[in-house]
Every structure is written in C-alpha cells, then in structure tokens.
Amino acid sequence: MGTSADILFLAGPTASGKSALSLHAARALDGEVINADSMQVYDGLGVITARPELHEMGGIPHHLFGVIDPSERCSVGQWAKLALAAIKDVTGRGKRAVLVGGTGLYFKALVDGLAPTPDIPQAVIAEVNALYAGGGLDALREAAETLDPVGAARVEAGDRQRLMRLIAVAKASGRPLSQIQSETRPLIEPGRAVGVVIAPDRDGLYGRIEARFDQMVSHGALEEARAIAERRLDADLPAMKAVGLPPLIAHVQGRLDLDDAIELAKRDTRRYAKRQFTWFSNQHPDWARVSSLDPVTARAELDHILLKPFFGAA
C-alpha cells in the first residue's frame, strides 16, 4: 500500500457519531468496517444499541455486527479472536481495517494483549462470593491487597467486580493477575494501527444522547425490548445489560411507566458516556482527537489526522 498503517482504531463515547465517521474513513481509506462495540455484537438489539442499518452502511462491508445471540456470552477474548480473523481477511484482500466502537477493553486487548488467565473453578468463585458476603468491600480489598498488591492499587474504591477478579485469579493460578498481565504482548503490531478518539463537548453530547433515545423509542426500541423480554433470558447475561434495555424491559413488563423508563435510560446512557470519556482519556491520551459533533467538521478533522500515517502526506 506504500505506507505501514493498514488499521484504524476509531473509538469514542456513545452517540458521538462513530458509525458515520467510520463509514467516511472506510471510503477514504478503501477499507471495511469491523465492530468494536460489546453490545453491537449481539443480534436482536439493533435499535437499542444504535447498530448501523443496511442503508447506513453505504455499500461498505461491515463485520461482527449482530453475530452473537443474546443468550450467549461474548468475552473480550472471544471478540479479539473474531476481530483478528476479520482484520486478517480484510487486510489480506488489500483493504484497510476500520475498527469502530466504544468498548475500551476491546481496543485495549488489541493494543496491549490479553492476559492468559486461567478458568476459575466454581469452588474458588464460591469462596470469593462468601468472602464478600461475610465482610463486604473491606474484606475484598484486604484480600486483594494481600494476594495482588500491584493490581489492587489500580482498582478504584467500590469496584467489587475487579477486586473479586483479582482474588479469584490469584487463588486459581497461584499468581497475581498484575504479574500475568505484565507478560502479555500486543495482538496488533503497533506500527500497523492508528488510534483516534472522538472526544466532543460533553454537554453537546448529552443533548444528542437524549434526542437519539427519543428517536430509538419511535423506531422500534420498545419492540426490541419486548422481544428480548419474551425470551426470559438470564438477567446476568451481557446482552441483558445493554444501556437502556433494563428500563425498557421493566416498562414492557408493566413495572415502570414509559416516561420513567425513558428518563432512566437516558440517565444511564449519560453515565455510560461519562465512563467512556474517562476510559479513553486515561488509557489512550496519545491517540489523536476529533472534537466536533458536526459531521462535516468531524470528517475534516479526521481527514487531517489520516493524511500522514496512511498516505504519507505531511
């Protein structure tokens, strides 16, 4: 291709215009789009997760959208295998791969690698659950600091799941998770990929989130929620935690008024966007930024970023 970069990572918070910008990037780079969003990977949630529809794909091939049934669990590791296969397919045909999404862990897996953590026996899971039941967060924190002090220092106060994970991995493997992670290697060679984060004004983004959710409701979100609810899936499944889905399910089941469900969904989406801002700010401060919510300006900003790594222009 004449330049070393053949992969674009396009990340950003929900409702920031990623789908449209990825389509523009794919056209500009002669590329194809690969999903890097943990909820858009599931089938049956197209409206609620704002998955691009066929007419929005502009004739550009899109990969890994709606490929997993909501009754299944798609782990980071499983997605990474699928993504690497898609990247190999796309670039092997002389195209460039445009990975787009808001799931920070997906990008981190490709950039930093995946720790070869062991399967956790049920006995260890039960032990960790009992520890939490008996002593709460303080007990988890104390155990984590004993078993994996480096890892525990990285866990924010109140993050129960990550503390439990540290303890479980250490007990199951005999090694601290932080040590295992330190031995990982990138899944993508650094020189191949260019990272870009869409980081718009927050107030403007929050306004867009609210308007977009109203549009989702009028375009079938309730019908999707009803169809999912009728399947009576385990509430602990990842797909069942899609942002905005739980309040809508509560409504279709008669447990919540529609207006209240919509307000809760909007609130949850704003909070999710805030967490995404924080993640990309902390994890990828060196990635280039697109700051505008205006589509024309955003495309111009992205074009300028792409010139040198993909086309060799200054």
Rosetta silent file (secondary structure, phi, psi, omega in degrees, C-alpha in Angstrom):
SEQUENCE: MGTSADILFLAGPTASGKSALSLHAARALDGEVINADSMQVYDGLGVITARPELHEMGGIPHHLFGVIDPSERCSVGQWAKLALAAIKDVTGRGKRAVLVGGTGLYFKALVDGLAPTPDIPQAVIAEVNALYAGGGLDALREAAETLDPVGAARVEAGDRQRLMRLIAVAKASGRPLSQIQSETRPLIEPGRAVGVVIAPDRDGLYGRIEARFDQMVSHGALEEARAIAERRLDADLPAMKAVGLPPLIAHVQGRLDLDDAIELAKRDTRRYAKRQFTWFSNQHPDWARVSSLDPVTARAELDHILLKPFFGAA
SCORE:     score description
SCORE:     0.000 S_00000001
   1 L     0.000  -12.172  178.014    0.000    0.000    0.000 S_00000001
   2 L    95.213  -16.531  176.665    3.026    2.266    0.226 S_00000001
   3 L  -135.343  162.187 -173.093    2.600    3.043    3.932 S_00000001
   4 L   -81.961  -29.753 -175.877    2.824    0.864    7.040 S_00000001
   5 L   -75.709  129.581  174.094   -0.550    1.640    8.613 S_00000001
   6 L  -135.341    9.862  179.334   -3.415   -0.548    7.497 S_00000001
   7 E  -133.043  133.499  173.425   -5.652   -0.440   10.596 S_00000001
   8 E  -115.217  126.537  170.500   -7.623    2.451   12.046 S_00000001
   9 E   -97.228  116.869  179.983   -8.977    2.332   15.593 S_00000001
  10 E  -117.309  104.218 -174.072  -11.902    4.769   15.840 S_00000001
  11 E  -117.028  165.011  177.195  -13.150    4.986   19.409 S_00000001
  12 L   162.956  170.255 -178.882  -15.403    7.288   21.368 S_00000001
  13 L   -71.422  164.980  178.858  -18.442    7.606   23.617 S_00000001
  14 L   -59.593  144.425  176.686  -21.942    6.606   22.640 S_00000001
  15 L    69.434   15.545 -177.896  -23.834    8.963   20.302 S_00000001
  16 L   -89.960    0.508  178.117  -20.649   10.762   19.229 S_00000001
  17 L    94.542   22.247 -176.578  -21.083    9.931   15.548 S_00000001
  18 H   -62.011  -44.300 -175.286  -18.736    6.951   15.328 S_00000001
  19 H   -60.715  -47.478 -179.652  -20.763    4.976   12.808 S_00000001
  20 H   -65.181  -39.243 -178.641  -20.985    7.799   10.288 S_00000001
  21 H   -70.808  -33.152  177.650  -17.347    8.706   10.754 S_00000001
  22 H   -67.002  -36.433  177.216  -16.261    5.084   10.325 S_00000001
  23 H   -64.299  -43.392  177.110  -18.119    4.947    7.027 S_00000001
  24 H   -61.163  -43.561 -179.592  -16.329    8.103    5.890 S_00000001
  25 H   -63.921  -41.871 -179.925  -12.988    6.642    6.979 S_00000001
  26 H   -62.540  -38.897  177.230  -13.634    3.372    5.164 S_00000001
  27 H   -66.957  -43.532 -177.793  -14.388    5.255    1.967 S_00000001
  28 H   -66.846  -33.603 -174.213  -11.325    7.474    2.335 S_00000001
  29 H   -99.753    1.407 -171.927   -9.014    4.558    3.119 S_00000001
  30 L    55.224   55.784 -174.865  -10.530    1.964    0.779 S_00000001
  31 E  -123.726 -175.481  175.959  -11.370   -0.038    3.858 S_00000001
  32 E  -131.510  152.953 -172.634  -14.013   -2.119    5.581 S_00000001
  33 E   -96.486  135.217  177.393  -15.632   -1.601    8.981 S_00000001
  34 E  -123.482  129.047 -176.645  -15.183   -4.012   11.907 S_00000001
  35 E   -70.940  132.272  174.470  -17.301   -3.696   15.040 S_00000001
  36 L  -128.059   42.108  178.171  -15.535   -2.972   18.345 S_00000001
  37 L  -123.086  125.270 -171.845  -18.640   -2.441   20.469 S_00000001
  38 L   -67.620  -19.995  178.889  -19.530   -5.103   23.032 S_00000001
  39 L   -97.440  -31.867  178.954  -23.293   -4.629   22.629 S_00000001
  40 L   -70.580  -10.225  176.274  -23.500   -4.189   18.869 S_00000001
  41 L   -72.532  -19.405 -176.124  -22.015   -7.662   18.558 S_00000001
  42 E   -89.963  142.179  176.061  -25.345   -9.116   19.752 S_00000001
  43 L   -77.275  154.806  175.126  -28.267   -9.902   17.477 S_00000001
  44 L    83.317    2.745 -178.747  -31.736   -8.546   18.258 S_00000001
  45 L  -126.915   30.897 -174.804  -30.535   -5.244   19.718 S_00000001
  46 L   -59.565  -44.221 -178.009  -30.005   -3.207   16.575 S_00000001
  47 L   -74.403  -48.789 -175.008  -32.118   -0.203   17.573 S_00000001
  48 L   -63.321  -32.693  179.749  -31.246   -0.095   21.274 S_00000001
  49 L   -96.255    5.009  179.160  -27.504   -0.296   20.570 S_00000001
  50 L    57.642   37.575  176.995  -27.692    2.101   17.579 S_00000001
  51 L   -67.204  136.854 -179.811  -26.190   -0.508   15.299 S_00000001
  52 L   -61.245  134.080  177.338  -25.850    0.840   11.746 S_00000001
  53 L   -83.712  166.921 -174.773  -28.647   -0.351    9.492 S_00000001
  54 H   -55.492  -42.252 -177.776  -28.050   -1.692    5.997 S_00000001
  55 H   -71.052  -14.906  178.433  -28.924    1.607    4.326 S_00000001
  56 H   -91.591   -4.430 -177.555  -26.440    3.380    6.619 S_00000001
  57 L   -86.906   -9.690  172.491  -23.555    1.136    5.582 S_00000001
  58 L    57.943   27.405 -179.658  -23.216    2.850    2.214 S_00000001
  59 L    79.363    0.705  178.753  -22.241   -0.316    0.398 S_00000001
  60 L   -88.170  130.081  177.555  -19.166   -0.732    2.618 S_00000001
  61 L   -59.697  133.392  176.662  -18.757   -4.239    4.105 S_00000001
  62 E  -118.971  135.242 -175.356  -19.361   -4.289    7.874 S_00000001
  63 E  -120.781  148.573  174.078  -18.127   -7.154   10.048 S_00000001
  64 L    67.271   27.133  173.359  -19.006   -8.538   13.523 S_00000001
  65 L  -101.228  124.824  175.961  -22.297   -6.680   13.883 S_00000001
  66 L    63.116   37.019 -174.911  -25.156   -8.768   15.314 S_00000001
  67 L  -102.522   -5.959 -178.738  -23.235  -12.035   15.076 S_00000001
  68 E  -118.695  133.574  177.524  -23.786  -13.367   18.631 S_00000001
  69 L   -70.668  142.543 -179.302  -27.151  -14.477   20.043 S_00000001
  70 L   -59.514  -18.714  178.577  -28.152  -12.603   23.235 S_00000001
  71 L   -76.744   -8.135 -178.819  -28.359  -15.941   25.062 S_00000001
  72 L  -106.097  163.630  176.870  -24.575  -16.311   24.711 S_00000001
  73 L  -108.616  122.720  176.591  -21.684  -14.506   26.371 S_00000001
  74 L  -102.652  104.949 -179.621  -19.138  -12.842   24.131 S_00000001
  75 L   -77.609  167.751  175.276  -15.958  -12.363   26.158 S_00000001
  76 H   -59.708  -42.009 -179.684  -13.183   -9.947   25.303 S_00000001
  77 H   -62.922  -41.828  179.084  -11.064  -12.912   24.319 S_00000001
  78 H   -64.605  -44.293  178.531  -13.735  -14.311   22.002 S_00000001
  79 H   -61.586  -42.450 -177.549  -14.236  -10.928   20.354 S_00000001
  80 H   -59.826  -40.273  177.727  -10.474  -10.488   19.923 S_00000001
  81 H   -62.826  -44.089  178.489  -10.233  -13.809   18.055 S_00000001
  82 H   -63.783  -41.916 -178.262  -13.096  -12.804   15.791 S_00000001
  83 H   -66.229  -42.669  179.179  -11.604   -9.344   15.247 S_00000001
  84 H   -62.950  -38.386  177.522   -8.141  -10.669   14.413 S_00000001
  85 H   -65.668  -40.905  179.084   -9.669  -13.055   11.882 S_00000001
  86 H   -66.262  -41.714  178.381  -11.680  -10.207   10.342 S_00000001
  87 H   -61.559  -43.817  179.131   -8.612   -7.955   10.224 S_00000001
  88 H   -61.870  -40.896  178.957   -6.602  -10.706    8.536 S_00000001
  89 H   -64.612  -48.227 -175.936   -9.380  -11.217    5.989 S_00000001
  90 H   -65.321  -52.218 -176.835   -9.801   -7.517    5.232 S_00000001
  91 H   -70.947  -26.873  177.538   -6.123   -6.585    5.012 S_00000001
  92 H   -67.010  -21.190  176.240   -5.339   -9.817    3.195 S_00000001
  93 L   -95.151   14.284  177.102   -7.550   -8.568    0.379 S_00000001
  94 L    80.967   10.520  178.205   -5.580   -5.338    0.167 S_00000001
  95 L   -97.706  169.426  173.521   -8.140   -3.305    2.115 S_00000001
  96 E  -104.265  148.976 -177.220   -7.699   -1.355    5.327 S_00000001
  97 E  -100.136  125.850  177.787   -9.498   -2.304    8.526 S_00000001
  98 E  -111.329  102.734  179.109  -11.538    0.361   10.350 S_00000001
  99 E   -90.981  123.952 -174.222  -12.367   -0.848   13.850 S_00000001
 100 E  -130.624  136.252  177.164  -15.090    1.277   15.397 S_00000001
 101 E   168.548  177.858 -178.531  -16.757    1.185   18.795 S_00000001
 102 L  -115.600   10.076 -177.801  -16.985    2.446   22.313 S_00000001
 103 L   -93.127  101.699 -175.931  -15.754   -0.589   24.244 S_00000001
 104 H   -57.612  -38.397 -178.723  -12.402    0.366   25.677 S_00000001
 105 H   -63.403  -29.969  178.618  -11.483   -3.178   26.706 S_00000001
 106 H   -65.583  -47.914  178.566  -11.780   -4.326   23.095 S_00000001
 107 H   -65.092  -39.946 -179.717   -9.217   -1.806   21.891 S_00000001
 108 H   -61.283  -37.612  178.949   -7.032   -2.480   24.925 S_00000001
 109 H   -60.258  -41.550 -179.350   -6.997   -6.190   24.099 S_00000001
 110 H   -74.527  -38.009 -176.312   -5.587   -5.489   20.653 S_00000001
 111 H   -76.502  -42.888 -173.788   -3.167   -2.774   21.766 S_00000001
 112 H  -106.009  -17.621 -177.375   -1.831   -4.391   24.963 S_00000001
 113 L    97.919  170.508  179.757   -2.694   -8.057   24.528 S_00000001
 114 L  -112.688  130.151  177.363   -4.781  -10.470   26.563 S_00000001
 115 L   -70.817  133.031 -179.507   -3.547  -11.963   29.789 S_00000001
 116 L   -76.791   65.810 -176.617   -3.687  -15.781   29.661 S_00000001
 117 L   -74.509  149.225 -176.681   -5.814  -16.008   32.791 S_00000001
 118 L   -78.755  161.942  168.211   -7.000  -19.423   33.967 S_00000001
 119 L   -67.128  139.825 -177.407  -10.527  -20.721   34.126 S_00000001
 120 L   -95.259  117.897  178.553  -11.848  -20.066   37.615 S_00000001
 121 L   -61.789  149.850  178.855  -13.166  -23.200   39.372 S_00000001
 122 H   -58.307  -33.361  179.737  -16.623  -22.959   40.898 S_00000001
 123 H   -63.041  -37.820  178.556  -15.116  -23.669   44.301 S_00000001
 124 H   -70.617  -41.366  177.349  -12.969  -20.532   44.051 S_00000001
 125 H   -58.665  -44.499  179.320  -15.930  -18.458   42.854 S_00000001
 126 H   -63.241  -37.920 -179.983  -17.945  -19.676   45.826 S_00000001
 127 H   -64.972  -43.600 -179.541  -15.073  -18.846   48.167 S_00000001
 128 H   -68.597  -40.508  176.584  -14.769  -15.295   46.864 S_00000001
 129 H   -61.011  -40.417  179.150  -18.530  -14.781   46.997 S_00000001
 130 H   -65.889  -36.361  177.994  -18.548  -15.999   50.604 S_00000001
 131 H   -61.869  -43.683  178.968  -15.745  -13.579   51.437 S_00000001
 132 H   -67.724  -41.850 -179.502  -17.804  -10.686   50.097 S_00000001
 133 H   -62.267  -34.476 -177.042  -20.981  -11.878   51.806 S_00000001
 134 H   -86.473  -29.137 -173.919  -19.194  -12.079   55.139 S_00000001
 135 H  -131.991   -2.007  176.662  -17.032   -8.980   55.056 S_00000001
 136 H    68.565 -159.543 -176.615  -18.152   -6.743   52.197 S_00000001
 137 H   -62.899  -33.623 -179.541  -15.839   -4.498   50.207 S_00000001
 138 H   -62.326  -41.187  179.416  -13.375   -4.132   53.085 S_00000001
 139 H   -66.994  -40.607  177.466  -12.757   -7.873   53.123 S_00000001
 140 H   -62.788  -44.659 -179.532  -12.314   -7.939   49.349 S_00000001
 141 H   -61.841  -43.525 -179.151   -9.892   -5.035   49.445 S_00000001
 142 H   -63.295  -44.290 -179.849   -7.821   -6.635   52.206 S_00000001
 143 H   -66.096  -42.487 -179.563   -7.602   -9.968   50.382 S_00000001
 144 H   -63.570  -40.961  179.751   -6.779   -8.323   47.064 S_00000001
 145 H   -66.908  -29.394  177.230   -4.015   -6.228   48.620 S_00000001
 146 H   -75.356  -44.729 -174.961   -2.536   -9.364   50.160 S_00000001
 147 H   -82.270  -32.373 -175.914   -2.715  -11.518   47.025 S_00000001
 148 L  -150.185   74.068 -176.569   -2.037   -8.853   44.383 S_00000001
 149 H   -60.691  -35.266  179.282   -0.933   -5.515   45.853 S_00000001
 150 H   -66.349  -46.611  179.302    0.046   -4.075   42.465 S_00000001
 151 H   -65.555  -40.490 -179.006   -3.305   -4.955   40.932 S_00000001
 152 H   -63.364  -33.238 -179.409   -5.265   -3.801   43.970 S_00000001
 153 H   -66.914  -19.655 -179.215   -3.628   -0.382   43.819 S_00000001
 154 L   -90.944   -8.845 -175.159   -5.125    0.101   40.352 S_00000001
 155 L   -92.583  127.072 -179.908   -8.680   -0.700   41.416 S_00000001
 156 L   -69.068  153.167  178.288  -10.915    2.218   42.327 S_00000001
 157 L   -57.930  133.488  176.818  -12.771    2.201   45.624 S_00000001
 158 L    89.587   -2.929 -179.688  -16.054    0.343   45.351 S_00000001
 159 L   -84.969   82.115 -174.634  -15.156   -1.669   42.234 S_00000001
 160 H   -61.295  -44.269 -175.388  -16.322   -5.008   43.627 S_00000001
 161 H   -61.643  -42.446 -178.364  -16.064   -6.979   40.380 S_00000001
 162 H   -70.130  -36.532  176.633  -12.425   -6.122   39.738 S_00000001
 163 H   -63.628  -44.247  179.257  -11.435   -6.875   43.343 S_00000001
 164 H   -63.647  -36.623  178.557  -13.179  -10.243   43.146 S_00000001
 165 H   -64.345  -44.412  178.665  -11.436  -10.947   39.854 S_00000001
 166 H   -58.125  -46.144 -177.802   -8.003  -10.228   41.361 S_00000001
 167 H   -65.546  -45.832 -176.608   -8.673  -12.581   44.260 S_00000001
 168 H   -63.397  -44.293 -179.631  -10.121  -15.349   42.113 S_00000001
 169 H   -64.565  -43.292  179.887   -7.270  -15.334   39.588 S_00000001
 170 H   -62.484  -41.030 -179.843   -4.628  -15.345   42.315 S_00000001
 171 H   -70.745  -37.361 -177.078   -6.301  -18.244   44.105 S_00000001
 172 H   -76.768  -34.563 -174.027   -6.888  -20.238   40.918 S_00000001
 173 H  -105.485  -19.951 -175.249   -3.470  -19.722   39.342 S_00000001
 174 L    79.137    7.757 -179.536   -1.192  -19.059   42.286 S_00000001
 175 L  -133.223  145.021  177.034   -0.003  -15.911   40.527 S_00000001
 176 L   -65.559  141.986  177.515   -1.127  -12.265   40.762 S_00000001
 177 H   -60.218  -37.055 -179.873   -3.203  -11.065   37.821 S_00000001
 178 H   -61.385  -34.953  178.242   -0.971   -7.979   37.565 S_00000001
 179 H   -70.154  -42.910  178.228    2.036  -10.241   37.011 S_00000001
 180 H   -60.935  -44.844 -179.171    0.225  -12.253   34.347 S_00000001
 181 H   -64.066  -32.207 -178.596   -0.858   -9.055   32.599 S_00000001
 182 H   -67.568  -16.829 -177.865    2.693   -7.691   32.622 S_00000001
 183 L   -96.136    0.857 -178.398    3.754  -10.622   30.456 S_00000001
 184 L   -76.665  158.700  179.108    1.219  -10.004   27.706 S_00000001
 185 L  -126.751  149.702  179.861    2.160   -8.799   24.249 S_00000001
 186 L   -56.034  144.088  176.377    0.165   -6.662   21.769 S_00000001
 187 L   -85.756  -18.922  177.739   -2.103   -8.591   19.408 S_00000001
 188 L  -121.490  129.352  177.247   -1.588   -5.931   16.730 S_00000001
 189 L   -58.849  128.119 -174.459    1.866   -4.666   15.795 S_00000001
 190 H   -51.692  -37.630 -176.757    1.975   -1.020   16.983 S_00000001
 191 H   -70.124  -13.880 -177.244    3.138    0.346   13.625 S_00000001
 192 H   -83.111  -24.862 -169.269    0.114   -1.065   11.809 S_00000001
 193 E  -114.094  144.565  173.389   -2.588    0.821   13.702 S_00000001
 194 E  -117.287  127.713 -178.417   -3.561    4.465   14.109 S_00000001
 195 E  -102.910  133.322  178.170   -5.788    5.342   17.070 S_00000001
 196 E  -133.421  134.403  176.789   -8.355    8.142   17.010 S_00000001
 197 E  -114.870  130.899  171.015  -10.785    9.110   19.772 S_00000001
 198 E   -84.088  116.418 -175.302  -13.918   11.180   19.196 S_00000001
 199 L  -131.356   76.149 -175.743  -13.974   13.486   22.221 S_00000001
 200 L   -82.139  176.190  173.386  -16.684   16.141   21.755 S_00000001
 201 L   -59.365  132.137 -173.354  -18.095   18.706   24.159 S_00000001
 202 H   -67.437  -43.014 -179.401  -19.913   16.778   26.877 S_00000001
 203 H   -61.390  -41.138  177.492  -22.969   18.980   27.132 S_00000001
 204 H   -63.384  -39.632  178.929  -23.455   18.773   23.393 S_00000001
 205 H   -66.100  -42.381 -179.398  -23.066   15.001   23.516 S_00000001
 206 H   -62.308  -37.241  175.959  -25.574   14.656   26.357 S_00000001
 207 H   -63.817  -39.412  178.288  -28.109   16.617   24.344 S_00000001
 208 H   -67.568  -37.726  178.645  -27.557   14.310   21.413 S_00000001
 209 H   -58.593  -45.588 -177.243  -27.956   11.254   23.669 S_00000001
 210 H   -66.670  -43.505  179.864  -31.379   12.428   24.818 S_00000001
 211 H   -65.994  -38.129 -178.338  -32.591   13.243   21.323 S_00000001
 212 H   -68.295  -36.749 -178.919  -31.280    9.962   19.954 S_00000001
 213 H   -68.226  -37.505  174.946  -33.014    7.889   22.617 S_00000001
 214 H   -58.447  -40.219  179.076  -36.343    9.530   21.832 S_00000001
 215 H   -66.581  -39.164  178.003  -35.729    8.572   18.210 S_00000001
 216 H   -59.288  -43.402 -178.482  -34.891    4.999   19.226 S_00000001
 217 H   -62.338  -38.285 -178.834  -38.212    4.671   21.056 S_00000001
 218 H   -79.982   -9.438 -178.285  -40.088    5.847   17.992 S_00000001
 219 L  -114.672   21.080  170.650  -38.109    3.488   15.727 S_00000001
 220 L   114.142    5.896 -178.899  -38.664    0.173   17.473 S_00000001
 221 H   -62.265  -38.583  179.738  -36.712    0.108   20.736 S_00000001
 222 H   -66.051  -38.833  178.616  -39.796   -0.951   22.706 S_00000001
 223 H   -65.062  -39.386  175.750  -40.500   -3.768   20.279 S_00000001
 224 H   -62.280  -46.202 -179.708  -36.916   -4.982   20.651 S_00000001
 225 H   -60.434  -40.331 -179.969  -37.177   -4.847   24.437 S_00000001
 226 H   -65.051  -42.548 -179.517  -40.455   -6.788   24.315 S_00000001
 227 H   -64.323  -40.145  177.928  -38.956   -9.480   22.081 S_00000001
 228 H   -67.590  -43.535 -179.336  -35.959   -9.876   24.372 S_00000001
 229 H   -60.192  -37.590 -178.575  -38.162   -9.942   27.484 S_00000001
 230 H   -66.860  -18.997  178.725  -40.297  -12.703   25.993 S_00000001
 231 L   -80.776  -13.625  177.373  -37.231  -14.919   25.728 S_00000001
 232 L    52.308   49.600  178.853  -36.832  -14.833   29.542 S_00000001
 233 L   -77.422  159.180  177.221  -33.057  -14.821   29.351 S_00000001
 234 L   -59.899  126.631 -177.735  -30.826  -14.713   32.418 S_00000001
 235 L   -64.283  -15.140 -178.584  -30.670  -11.088   33.570 S_00000001
 236 L   -86.657   -5.780  178.232  -26.952  -11.552   34.222 S_00000001
 237 L   -65.950  144.082 -179.217  -26.153  -12.102   30.541 S_00000001
 238 H   -53.666  -43.401 -177.220  -24.109   -9.258   28.977 S_00000001
 239 H   -61.530  -30.750 -178.385  -26.730   -8.515   26.320 S_00000001
 240 H   -72.789  -10.531 -179.938  -29.371   -8.010   29.002 S_00000001
 241 H  -103.359   11.018  177.081  -27.287   -5.172   30.415 S_00000001
 242 L   -53.120  134.658 -175.535  -27.210   -3.146   27.200 S_00000001
 243 L   -58.201  125.500 -179.836  -27.544    0.503   28.157 S_00000001
 244 L    96.797  -21.397 -177.082  -31.209    1.485   28.043 S_00000001
 245 H   -71.713  -47.429 -177.635  -32.534   -2.067   27.817 S_00000001
 246 H   -56.131  -44.673  177.720  -33.330   -2.818   31.502 S_00000001
 247 H   -64.113  -36.325  179.619  -35.675    0.185   31.951 S_00000001
 248 H   -69.135  -37.692  175.600  -37.477   -0.609   28.701 S_00000001
 249 H   -63.984  -40.886  177.321  -37.928   -4.234   29.729 S_00000001
 250 H   -59.392  -35.997  178.692  -39.300   -3.024   33.059 S_00000001
 251 H   -69.838  -48.721 -175.780  -41.812   -0.942   31.116 S_00000001
 252 H   -67.556  -19.873  175.811  -42.979   -3.671   28.730 S_00000001
 253 L   -90.591    3.721  175.977  -43.410   -5.957   31.739 S_00000001
 254 L    80.921   15.775 -177.780  -45.641   -3.382   33.410 S_00000001
 255 L   -99.140   -4.711 -175.324  -43.218   -2.488   36.193 S_00000001
 256 L  -154.664  136.597  175.722  -42.399    1.065   35.062 S_00000001
 257 L   -64.278  152.352 -177.423  -44.182    3.914   33.314 S_00000001
 258 H   -61.621  -44.927 -178.567  -42.859    4.700   29.837 S_00000001
 259 H   -60.499  -41.504  179.468  -41.798    8.250   30.719 S_00000001
 260 H   -66.738  -39.023  178.825  -39.885    6.994   33.759 S_00000001
 261 H   -62.681  -42.312  179.966  -38.291    4.222   31.709 S_00000001
 262 H   -65.118  -43.482  179.962  -37.112    6.702   29.091 S_00000001
 263 H   -64.101  -40.597  177.575  -35.669    9.064   31.689 S_00000001
 264 H   -64.109  -41.423  179.872  -33.819    6.202   33.403 S_00000001
 265 H   -63.678  -42.141  178.249  -32.465    5.013   30.064 S_00000001
 266 H   -64.411  -42.711  178.553  -31.244    8.497   29.189 S_00000001
 267 H   -61.082  -46.275 -179.486  -29.623    8.878   32.594 S_00000001
 268 H   -62.931  -36.223  179.670  -27.879    5.517   32.275 S_00000001
 269 H   -69.006  -40.260  176.644  -26.654    6.424   28.794 S_00000001
 270 H   -62.124  -42.795  179.767  -25.220    9.739   30.001 S_00000001
 271 H   -64.621  -38.196  177.856  -23.433    7.942   32.832 S_00000001
 272 H   -64.104  -43.429  178.221  -22.092    5.383   30.403 S_00000001
 273 H   -60.682  -39.033  178.916  -20.777    8.128   28.136 S_00000001
 274 H   -62.415  -41.862  178.307  -19.052    9.735   31.108 S_00000001
 275 H   -65.040  -36.508  177.940  -17.284    6.457   31.903 S_00000001
 276 H   -65.733  -42.651  175.481  -16.224    6.166   28.274 S_00000001
 277 H   -53.992  -48.734 -177.082  -14.766    9.681   28.339 S_00000001
 278 H   -62.787  -43.472 -178.441  -12.758    8.756   31.420 S_00000001
 279 H   -60.315  -53.273 -175.123  -11.535    5.473   29.968 S_00000001
 280 H   -68.743  -29.844  175.774  -10.246    6.878   26.699 S_00000001
 281 H   -66.068  -40.143 -177.468   -8.720    9.880   28.458 S_00000001
 282 H   -81.559  -40.547 -172.820   -6.791    7.616   30.820 S_00000001
 283 H   -85.267  -31.694 -174.713   -5.983    4.701   28.528 S_00000001
 284 L  -133.320   56.780 -179.630   -5.233    6.437   25.231 S_00000001
 285 L   -66.566  -18.351 -177.445   -4.084   10.016   25.888 S_00000001
 286 L   -90.222   -8.242  177.809   -1.705    9.760   22.922 S_00000001
 287 L   -72.610  146.517  177.944   -4.390    8.939   20.347 S_00000001
 288 E   -64.399  154.465 -177.605   -5.432   11.782   18.055 S_00000001
 289 E  -117.049  138.485  165.854   -8.714   13.545   18.856 S_00000001
 290 E  -107.579  124.784 -169.414  -11.727   14.520   16.794 S_00000001
 291 L  -107.322  -13.182 -172.563  -13.582   17.156   18.769 S_00000001
 292 L   -95.320  143.074  171.293  -16.580   18.206   16.698 S_00000001
 293 L   -89.575  -13.231  176.656  -20.101   16.785   16.718 S_00000001
 294 L   -72.831  123.670 -174.084  -20.799   18.498   13.411 S_00000001
 295 H   -56.986  -42.487 -177.896  -20.443   15.772   10.752 S_00000001
 296 H   -65.424  -46.269  179.964  -18.717   17.969    8.164 S_00000001
 297 H   -65.827  -40.713  179.471  -16.189   19.370   10.629 S_00000001
 298 H   -61.788  -41.701  178.113  -15.586   15.948   12.178 S_00000001
 299 H   -62.994  -40.534  179.327  -14.832   14.454    8.763 S_00000001
 300 H   -64.685  -41.879  177.891  -12.384   17.263    8.031 S_00000001
 301 H   -61.402  -43.692 -179.065  -10.654   16.726   11.383 S_00000001
 302 H   -67.056  -41.999  178.948  -10.353   13.001   10.714 S_00000001
 303 H   -56.085  -42.312 -179.522   -9.067   13.531    7.176 S_00000001
 304 H   -63.993  -39.430  179.898   -6.273   15.710    8.528 S_00000001
 305 H   -65.425  -37.649 -173.203   -5.310   13.042   11.079 S_00000001
 306 H   -79.604  -17.257 -172.139   -5.207   10.280    8.467 S_00000001
 307 H   -55.383  -53.254 -173.869   -3.054   12.050    5.880 S_00000001
 308 H   -71.674  -53.122 -175.817    0.397   11.232    7.197 S_00000001
 309 H   -67.147  -29.741 -176.590    0.095    7.666    8.550 S_00000001
 310 H  -102.229  -25.438 -175.745   -1.996    6.340    5.680 S_00000001
 311 H  -121.776   -4.114  176.613   -0.996    8.499    2.750 S_00000001
 312 L    76.109    9.546  179.993    2.464    9.747    3.667 S_00000001
 313 L   -88.099  151.519 -179.443    1.411   13.416    3.449 S_00000001
 314 L   -77.598    0.000    0.000    2.615   15.991    5.948 S_00000001
